[in-house]
Amino acid sequence: MTKARLLRLSVVLVSIFMILLIIVYWDNVGTAHFYLHTSFSRPHSPGAIPGITAGEDWEALPDVDEFLAKLLSSNLKPNNSISRKTEQLLIQGSSKPVVSNLEENVRGYDWSTHNARNSLDQEKLQIERQRTLREFCANSSLSFPTKGRSFDDIPNYELNHLIVDDRHGIIYCYVPKVACTNWKRVMIVLSESLLDQGVPYRNPLDIPREHVHNTSTHLTFNKFWRRYGKFSRHLMKIKLKKYTKFLFVRDPFVRLISAFRSKFELENEEFYRRFAIPMLKLYSNHTNLPTSVSEAFGAGLKVSFSDFIQYLLDPRTEKMAPFNEHWRQVYRLCHPCQIDYDFIGKLETLDEDAAYLLQLLKVDRLLRFPPSYRNRTASSWEDDWFAKIPLAWRQQLYKLYEADFVLFGYPKPENLLKD
């Protein structure tokens, strides 16, 4: 009986081991390329296996997590394939892309290099931003939906904004209307997830915009279940522990103005059909609306900023579907109280933050952050944009986005919330 039991146990263990090996080699870019040398917040001791730190870090991991991490880390090999010549090519600039005058005016491209910007004390700035975030995540005086849940409580479909680069050990949570197009371009170059005639892109600005926002281009956390099954959460936790995690944020009200300008002042067929038509019917009492955005614009039928604010405040909106990502709150996109971010960048200090982050990630010799895609929507515009919005609406809107203001250290817009 004892021999039979041992035989059965051996078969089970071998089967589990083989399943794990299959997971590891599931794809040629996946977790087997566990390059963790860039995690600036967690330095490795000399001689240690990359990604494995001795001592209490491992002791704190559950058995399955520990086994997976050590198994995966055994496949690590340093990536020395990029030559110095290639590095020089990567940092060469690209010509300004062609955009229409209307897009230029609304989106606000700024291709100057901003070399004269005063440098900031980035290290102290990051300490302060992270301290603010952690304090308010722990502070019971600030409450908002989902604050108290754990990472395990977050459903997979809410993890679709966490982009993973296994080659360099980086996780980026993208926030629409916060330079995310160019940060996605950077992630594509680093992860080599997109090829141009069989060769990975080397210059972020060479990547066409339509490819940048194609969901199939990026490896995101919500795809882990399809790849790794029941082990997906374990792998997520390992990567969250070992990888460098960053996000970029922006003044919440300014982000809303930017989203409105981008999606409703430009002819966008998708947003016209999905959002503009219902808004015009519900809040402007229009009927028999044109089916195409070009016809609607030609007839002078456009969503007003007031329509947009009413839509955001309407309780029916969330009941029908969650906020679109372009105006969804950052705390719902990136889960900052469940994920311990190593770097918090802001659009208001984009140039300095981007340069500092690439340096910390040790990829600044491979690429530069593209010339600022700087939407000219500024905080100084808030008074004008909200001038015709009733005070009660402004106050409700602030409550809706209060967590983003507080968690990321943006001052309460008192001038908009009082008579």
Secondary structure as UniProt FT lines:
FT   HELIX           2..24
FT   TURN            31..32
FT   TURN            37..38
FT   TURN            40..41
FT   TURN            46..47
FT   TURN            50..51
FT   HELIX           56..59
FT   HELIX           63..73
FT   TURN            74..75
FT   HELIX           84..90
FT   HELIX           101..107
FT   TURN            115..116
FT   HELIX           122..138
FT   TURN            140..141
FT   TURN            145..148
FT   HELIX           151..153
FT   HELIX           156..159
FT   TURN            160..161
FT   STRAND          162..165
FT   TURN            166..169
FT   STRAND          170..173
FT   TURN            176..177
FT   HELIX           180..191
FT   STRAND          195..196
FT   TURN            197..198
FT   STRAND          199..200
FT   HELIX           204..206
FT   HELIX           209..212
FT   HELIX           215..217
FT   HELIX           221..223
FT   HELIX           224..228
FT   HELIX           229..231
FT   HELIX           232..242
FT   STRAND          244..249
FT   HELIX           252..264
FT   HELIX           269..271
FT   HELIX           272..276
FT   HELIX           277..283
FT   HELIX           293..298
FT   TURN            299..300
FT   HELIX           305..313
FT   HELIX           315..320
FT   TURN            325..327
FT   HELIX           330..334
FT   TURN            336..338
FT   STRAND          343..346
FT   HELIX           347..349
FT   HELIX           350..360
FT   TURN            361..362
FT   TURN            364..366
FT   HELIX           379..381
FT   HELIX           382..386
FT   TURN            387..388
FT   HELIX           391..407
FT   TURN            408..409
FT   HELIX           414..417
//
